[in-house]
Amino acid sequence: MHGRTPATVARAVAWLILLTATVFLLEAMVLWLSYRPPPGQVVAAVLGSLVFGFGYARAVWDAVARGRGRNRHQADLAVCASVSFAMLLALGPAWGALPCLAAGAAVVSLTPRRWGWVVPLILAGTAGAGFMLAVPADVLVDMLVKSAVTVVVLGTLGVLPPFAREMHDNRAELARLAVVEERLRFSRDLHDVLGHGLSVIGMKMEVALLLIGNDPDKAAGEIRDALGISRESASDLRTLVRGYRQQSIAAELDGVRSVLSSAGIGCRTDEVPLDIPQHVQDVAGWIVREGVTNILRHSRATECRIKLRVNDGRLMIEISNDNPIAPGPDGRTGGSGLHGLRERLANISGELTAGVHNGTFTLLAHAPLGESLRHDPGAEVTRR
């Protein structure tokens, strides 16, 4: 799956189906030519093959490679089926592969409700043509079995592009929902912190407004209470924001493991070093979060590995995954969020590199820890 997007998967499947049809046509032509048919029939066979191939390619490419929906090329399929039976009846059983190809094209380019009766009709027509041509029973059975197998194989291939598109859409939706969930969590916390305080302030100000004419001293007391509550709310808000800014690496790892598991991606993480300064944890949390978001948006990963090491007074974070999307024409890999991570690391004299090697995308970040761990490369660790 390296470098594969839903579009490339769809095109690859379409080419495979068309290549299969080409091989079947060439095999039928070579077998038929071995009987030394007259030139007129050869011309008719070539023209019939071209007409069949054109209609077949139009129906398959539009439905599979372009994903434009099914039932768009029923006329092309009708032409393919008509030509296949005409060539089978006029030129002999050597062309028995054409009806099964027409049935396969019906499976990948029609809805199940349509091909559910078209395919049996084509197979029944093939059996009827075999009887009309007095084809031996064993040859006829072989022809029908090959037709059924071809239909099953092509039908299975036709399912792959929609499945790839659905997987891609699901991963994008998962990344979007993770952002939405974080925003909702923040909004809930913000409401819990400010909602009650603002309501009380509003009520006390209303009471003060009613009392200010008759009892100024009591009104002033209500205003002082409201002022105190506003200061407490401001302090709670600062605490809330500080808590969001102060990222915990362990908490981030727990979160990304859950997200990756929901996406069907295995995740292995190292032990988390202790006593990492908070300013480094803040940046490290962003690195882990952005690295995993990058995996969800820019890969077809099945495995993710997150390594954490302390060495020479620096924290090393390495996030790697399989099946990355190939770099664009400008050679860039990953998402634009990596630029923001580089800026954050630069603020604490750290550095970040990212790239693809041997089919694995690796994001590597180094951040200096300061004096707290600089003299203890083998810092104590604890498993989360």
C-alpha positions in Angstrom: 0.0 0.0 0.0 3.0 2.3 -0.1 2.1 5.5 -1.8 -1.4 4.4 -2.6 -4.3 6.7 -2.5 -7.9 5.7 -3.3 -7.5 7.2 -6.8 -4.3 5.1 -7.5 -5.9 2.0 -6.1 -8.9 2.5 -8.3 -6.8 3.1 -11.4 -4.6 0.0 -10.6 -7.7 -2.2 -10.3 -9.2 -0.8 -13.5 -5.9 -1.5 -15.4 -5.8 -5.0 -13.9 -9.3 -5.7 -15.1 -8.6 -4.3 -18.6 -5.3 -6.3 -18.8 -7.2 -9.5 -17.9 -9.7 -8.8 -20.6 -6.9 -8.2 -23.1 -5.3 -11.5 -22.3 -8.6 -13.3 -22.7 -9.2 -11.7 -26.1 -5.7 -12.4 -27.3 -6.0 -16.1 -26.1 -9.3 -16.5 -27.9 -7.9 -14.9 -31.1 -4.8 -17.1 -31.1 -6.8 -20.2 -30.5 -9.3 -19.3 -33.2 -6.6 -18.4 -35.8 -5.0 -21.8 -35.3 -8.1 -23.2 -37.1 -7.1 -21.1 -40.2 -10.3 -19.2 -40.8 -11.0 -17.4 -44.1 -9.8 -13.8 -44.4 -13.3 -12.4 -44.2 -13.9 -13.9 -40.9 -10.6 -12.7 -39.6 -11.6 -9.1 -40.5 -14.9 -9.6 -38.8 -13.2 -11.0 -35.7 -10.8 -8.1 -35.5 -13.6 -5.5 -35.9 -15.8 -7.3 -33.3 -12.9 -7.5 -30.8 -12.2 -3.8 -31.2 -15.9 -2.9 -30.7 -16.1 -5.2 -27.7 -12.9 -3.8 -26.2 -14.0 -0.2 -26.7 -17.3 -0.7 -24.9 -15.7 -2.9 -22.2 -13.0 -0.3 -21.5 -15.5 2.6 -21.3 -17.8 0.8 -18.9 -15.0 -0.5 -16.6 -12.8 2.7 -16.6 -15.7 5.0 -15.8 -17.1 2.8 -13.0 -13.8 1.6 -11.4 -11.1 4.1 -12.1 -13.1 7.3 -12.1 -15.7 6.1 -9.5 -18.5 7.9 -11.2 -21.2 5.5 -10.1 -22.8 2.5 -11.7 -25.4 2.0 -14.4 -23.9 4.8 -16.5 -22.8 2.6 -19.4 -25.7 0.2 -19.9 -25.6 0.8 -23.7 -21.9 -0.2 -23.8 -22.6 -3.3 -21.8 -25.5 -4.2 -24.2 -23.1 -3.8 -27.2 -20.5 -6.0 -25.4 -23.0 -8.7 -24.7 -24.4 -8.6 -28.2 -21.0 -8.7 -29.9 -19.8 -11.5 -27.6 -22.7 -13.8 -28.5 -22.6 -12.9 -32.2 -18.9 -13.8 -32.3 -19.5 -17.0 -30.3 -22.3 -18.2 -32.6 -20.7 -17.0 -35.9 -17.1 -17.9 -35.3 -17.2 -20.8 -32.9 -16.6 -21.8 -29.3 -13.0 -20.4 -29.3 -14.7 -17.1 -28.4 -16.5 -18.5 -25.4 -14.5 -16.2 -23.1 -16.2 -13.0 -24.4 -19.6 -13.6 -22.7 -17.9 -14.2 -19.4 -16.0 -10.9 -19.8 -19.2 -9.2 -20.5 -20.7 -10.7 -17.4 -17.6 -9.5 -15.4 -18.0 -6.0 -16.8 -21.6 -6.0 -15.7 -20.6 -6.9 -12.1 -18.2 -4.0 -11.8 -20.2 -1.4 -13.7 -23.8 -2.1 -12.7 -25.6 -2.0 -9.3 -26.3 -5.4 -7.7 -29.9 -5.0 -8.5 -29.1 -4.8 -12.2 -26.3 -7.3 -12.5 -28.2 -9.8 -10.3 -30.3 -10.7 -13.3 -28.0 -9.7 -16.1 -25.2 -12.0 -15.2 -27.4 -15.2 -14.9 -28.9 -14.2 -18.2 -25.5 -14.0 -19.9 -24.4 -17.3 -18.3 -27.6 -19.0 -19.5 -27.1 -17.5 -22.9 -23.6 -19.0 -23.0 -25.0 -22.4 -22.1 -27.6 -22.1 -24.8 -25.0 -21.1 -27.4 -22.9 -24.1 -26.4 -25.8 -26.4 -27.1 -26.5 -24.7 -30.4 -22.9 -25.2 -31.4 -22.9 -28.8 -30.2 -20.1 -28.2 -27.9 -19.1 -31.3 -25.9 -20.5 -31.4 -22.4 -17.1 -31.3 -20.7 -16.0 -28.3 -22.8 -19.3 -26.5 -22.0 -19.0 -27.2 -18.3 -15.4 -25.9 -18.4 -16.6 -22.8 -20.2 -19.3 -22.1 -17.7 -17.0 -22.7 -14.7 -14.5 -20.3 -16.1 -17.2 -17.8 -16.7 -18.4 -18.1 -13.1 -14.8 -17.8 -11.7 -14.2 -14.8 -13.9 -17.3 -13.1 -12.6 -16.4 -13.7 -9.0 -12.8 -12.5 -9.4 -13.8 -9.3 -11.3 -16.6 -8.7 -8.9 -14.1 -8.9 -6.0 -11.7 -6.6 -7.7 -14.5 -4.1 -8.3 -15.2 -3.9 -4.6 -11.6 -2.7 -3.7 -11.8 0.9 -5.0 -15.0 1.8 -3.0 -13.5 0.1 0.0 -10.3 2.2 -0.3 -12.3 5.4 -0.7 -14.4 4.5 2.3 -11.3 3.8 4.4 -9.8 7.1 3.3 -12.9 9.0 4.2 -13.2 7.3 7.6 -9.7 8.3 8.5 -10.2 11.9 7.5 -13.5 11.9 9.5 -11.7 10.4 12.5 -9.1 13.1 12.4 -11.8 15.8 12.2 -13.8 14.2 15.1 -10.7 14.2 17.2 -10.3 18.0 16.7 -14.1 18.5 17.4 -13.9 16.4 20.5 -11.0 18.5 21.8 -12.9 21.7 21.1 -16.0 20.3 22.9 -14.0 19.3 25.9 -12.5 22.8 26.1 -15.9 24.4 25.7 -17.4 22.2 28.5 -14.5 23.0 30.8 -14.8 26.7 29.9 -18.6 26.6 30.7 -18.0 24.9 34.0 -15.4 27.5 35.0 -17.1 30.6 33.9 -20.8 29.7 33.6 -21.6 29.7 37.3 -19.5 32.7 38.2 -21.0 34.9 35.4 -24.5 33.9 36.5 -23.8 34.9 40.1 -22.2 38.1 39.0 -25.2 39.0 36.9 -27.6 38.3 39.7 -25.6 40.4 42.2 -25.4 43.3 39.8 -29.2 43.2 39.3 -29.6 43.3 43.1 -27.2 46.1 43.4 -29.1 48.0 40.7 -32.3 47.6 42.7 -30.7 48.7 46.0 -28.5 51.5 44.8 -31.2 54.1 45.4 -32.5 53.0 48.8 -29.5 51.3 50.4 -26.2 52.3 48.8 -24.1 50.5 51.4 -25.8 47.2 50.7 -25.6 47.8 46.9 -21.9 48.5 47.3 -21.5 45.2 49.2 -23.2 43.3 46.3 -20.8 45.0 43.9 -17.8 44.1 46.0 -19.0 40.5 46.1 -19.4 40.5 42.3 -15.9 41.9 41.9 -14.5 39.2 44.1 -16.3 36.5 42.1 -15.0 38.0 38.8 -11.4 37.8 40.2 -12.0 34.2 41.2 -13.3 33.4 37.7 -10.4 35.1 36.1 -8.0 33.0 38.3 -9.9 29.8 37.4 -9.7 30.7 33.7 -6.0 31.2 33.9 -5.6 27.9 35.7 -7.7 26.2 33.0 -5.7 27.7 30.1 -2.4 26.8 31.9 -3.6 23.2 32.3 -4.3 23.0 28.5 -1.0 24.6 27.7 0.9 22.2 30.0 0.9 19.1 28.0 1.7 15.8 29.7 3.6 13.4 27.4 2.0 10.4 29.2 -1.5 11.8 28.7 -0.9 12.5 25.1 0.4 9.0 24.5 -2.7 7.6 26.2 -4.9 9.7 23.9 -3.1 8.9 20.6 -3.1 5.2 21.4 -6.9 5.3 21.7 -7.3 7.3 18.5 -5.0 5.0 16.5 -6.7 1.9 17.9 -10.0 3.3 16.7 -8.5 3.8 13.3 -7.3 0.1 13.2 -3.6 1.1 13.6 -1.4 -0.7 16.0 0.7 1.5 18.3 3.8 0.7 20.4 5.3 3.3 22.7 8.4 3.4 24.8 8.5 4.1 28.5 8.1 7.8 29.5 11.1 9.5 31.1 10.5 11.1 34.4 11.3 14.7 35.5 11.1 16.2 32.0 10.8 20.0 32.4 7.3 21.4 31.7 8.4 23.6 28.8 9.8 20.5 27.1 6.6 18.5 27.9 4.5 21.2 26.3 6.4 20.9 23.0 6.7 17.1 23.2 2.9 16.9 23.6 2.4 18.9 20.5 4.9 16.7 18.6 3.1 13.5 19.6 -0.3 14.9 18.7 0.8 16.4 15.4 2.8 13.3 14.5 -0.3 11.1 14.9 -2.5 13.5 13.1 0.0 13.4 10.3 -0.3 9.6 10.3 -4.1 9.7 10.1 -4.1 12.3 7.3 -1.1 11.4 5.2 -0.7 7.6 5.3 -2.4 4.2 5.1 -0.6 3.0 8.2 -1.2 -0.3 9.9 1.6 0.1 12.5 2.9 3.1 14.4 6.0 3.2 16.7 6.7 6.0 19.2 10.1 6.0 20.8 11.2 8.3 23.7 14.8 8.5 24.8 16.9 10.8 27.0 20.5 11.1 26.0 23.2 13.8 26.6 20.6 16.2 28.2 18.2 16.0 25.2 14.8 14.3 24.8 14.5 12.4 21.5 11.0 11.6 20.2 10.8 9.3 17.1 7.4 8.6 15.5 7.4 6.2 12.6 4.7 4.5 10.6 4.4 2.2 7.6 2.6 2.9 4.3 3.2 6.6 4.0 1.8 8.5 1.0 4.5 9.2 -1.5 6.1 12.7 -1.4 4.6 15.3 -3.7 6.3 16.8 -6.7 8.2 19.3 -4.5 9.6 16.4 -2.4 7.7 17.4 0.7 6.4 14.7 3.0 3.8 14.9 5.8 1.5 17.8 6.6 2.0 21.5 6.9 1.7 21.2 10.7 5.3 20.0 10.8 6.4 23.5 10.0 4.7 24.7 13.1 6.5 22.0 15.1 9.8 23.1 13.8 9.1 26.6 15.0 8.1 25.4 18.5 11.2 23.3 18.7 13.3 26.2 17.5 12.1 28.3 20.4 13.7 25.9 22.9 16.8 25.2 20.7 15.5 21.9 19.4 15.3 20.5 15.9 13.0 18.3 13.8 13.5 16.1 10.8 11.0 14.1 8.8 11.2 11.8 5.7 10.5 8.5 4.1 13.1 5.7 4.0 12.5 2.1 2.9 8.8 2.5 3.0 8.7 4.0 6.5 7.9 7.6 7.4 9.9 8.8 10.4 9.5 12.0 12.3 12.5 12.7 14.6 12.6 15.5 17.1 15.3 16.5 19.6 14.7 18.9 22.5 17.2 20.0 25.2 16.1 19.3 28.7 18.0 21.9 30.6 20.1 21.3 33.7 17.5 19.0 35.4 18.5 16.0 33.4 21.6 17.2 31.5 23.9 15.2 33.8 21.8 12.1 33.9 21.6 10.5 30.5 20.1 7.3 32.0 17.3 9.1 33.7 14.8 6.9 35.6 11.8 5.8 33.5 8.4 4.5 34.3 6.0 2.6 32.2 2.6 4.0 31.4 
